[in-house]
Amino acid sequence: MSDKKDLMDEQLKFATDIAYKKMVQTASVQFAGPKSSAVSGVVFCRNCGNQYDSTHTVCSSYKTPR
């Protein structure tokens, strides 16, 4: 009888560990938010003064890096 109780205790511990890990994983994903939430804005070329999206690394006119 003790072996059966030990086995049930072991299974309960295993199930509890899995549930806890899933809860922590879900909470960390919710806290971090979606990965595609990049903030973009407007920057200006230092050569020509044209505006371009901050997600670009160079000016579209002069290819000047930021």
C-alpha positions, -999 to 999 in steps of 0.1 A, spaced: 0 0 0 29 24 8 43 19 -27 10 29 -43 8 60 -21 44 69 -29 37 65 -66 6 88 -63 26 114 -44 53 113 -71 27 117 -99 11 146 -80 44 163 -75 52 159 -112 19 173 -123 23 202 -99 57 210 -112 45 210 -148 15 232 -139 38 256 -121 62 258 -151 34 265 -175 20 292 -152 54 309 -150 60 306 -187 25 321 -194 31 349 -169 65 358 -184 51 359 -219 22 382 -208 47 405 -190 71 407 -219 43 414 -244 44 406 -281 79 406 -297 68 425 -327 60 457 -307 91 476 -320 88 513 -315 94 533 -346 96 570 -352 110 596 -376 147 604 -380 164 630 -402 193 626 -426 223 646 -414 233 654 -450 200 663 -467 176 667 -438 150 643 -453 128 624 -429 128 586 -429 115 558 -407 137 550 -377 135 513 -385 157 520 -415 194 523 -409 203 546 -438 188 576 -456 169 566 -487 184 595 -507 220 597 -496 225 562 -480 239 580 -450 239 558 -419 223 570 -388 
